[in-house]
Amino acid sequence: MGDKDGVHVLLVSFAAQGHINPLLKLGNRLVSKGLHVTLATTEILRQRMLDSKITTKEKNSQIHLEFFSDGMSLDFDRKNNIDYFLEQLEKFGPKNLSSLIETLSVNEGRKFSCIVNNPFVPWVADVAQEHGIPCAMFWIQPCSLYSIYDRFYNNLNQFPTVTNPDKPVDLPGLPLLEKDDLPSFVLPSNPFGGFPKLFSKLFRELEKVNWVLGNSFYELEKDAIESMENLHPIRPIGPLVPSILLGKDLPSDSRMDMWKAEEACINWLDKKPPSSVIYVSFGSIVVLSSKQMENIAWGLKNSKRPFLWAAKPPEHPSSDGSGELPTGFLKETEEQGLVVSWCPQSKVLLHEAVACFVTHCGWNSTLETICTGVPVIAFPQWTDQPTNAKLLVDVFEMGVRVRADEDGMVSKGEVERCIGEVTEGPKAAELRKKAVEWKEAARAAVADGSSDRNIQLFVDDVRCKAMKEL
């Protein structure tokens, strides 16, 4: 590793692909600014990489990868016991991370001048404090969500309650948010205890972190960012996405894919006319009901447009057919569409054949579609996704949102309607124009604009604190 100034930074991530990849991108930027970077996560990720025989781009990377135990056996089902898993991680993670920090310091001379955590491991700030190391928090959702959660967990504004579950929320810097626009963790109906507990700790103890960095850019969320200036400021340094989406393809661009992408879909796209294909992906976590899968399938067929659907088979097939395609669908649409288990999303979104993206509105996917100027059909499911959908449609103005029936189901007719609206309806040209404007703004922010300035300020501050330690 080229030694420019000997300043070491430790990034600590929750072991999920959508959390690690933005941190790896942050690591790439810090390395390009002359810092040494280590990324630590739990051993389950190393096991998944081995099991999947994943060939990562890590061999080109200048980022050290380290692993620590979350206190549980590798074969424990974390996904289906999430609240218990989060408890155990909070119980055993701090001690094991602390031991790793000491080992790297003593044995390898990696004395960290800053530790960066993400929102799902807030206890890392306590470990940093114990070691006397300044801590930064890297917020991996939009700055608008940061504003919502800070106001919710610190009781600064009124939110829906058990007795008033439909109460709209009016916050500075944001459009009026109805119940269906709010992140699921702030709703009284939220069934998950572990995640709100994490966020509560995080937002009530923000004084433990010296910096809050955001995976967004100022121009995209100007009002929400400015609304936090007198509370707990957030400095956007993104979009932290694969460099190819920003007009470059750097050999050191680290990322991890836990599933092998099917490159054949690019050859398939090459044979399609420009702006003709509907791309569909619901990310790596969401598993839709069999009825919802059926409605999407027949909605795509009825649109009569070519489609590419990344439909990852569920890890644990269920008796009710969740996550599975309807019988006969592949045969009936073999001339019209292509279904793959996982695809190289960056290459797909950059392809001129893609007309729009039917997305669950995870923030990483949202940033990727912003950086490629592709309009969206927003199909949110949970956590931050409903708010991201609201932003895409009403703030960024680059998509339409599906409307669910009273039972929460999106009909095949609704899927077909949205495809028509975003590809050939009266708004289609305006949506595409707006999407392209955001693409150009994102590239400018990272090249030498607002995000690059913010990351440079952070690097200068870390260096300054490191010099004082000498």
Disulfide bonds with the S-S distance in Angstrom:
none
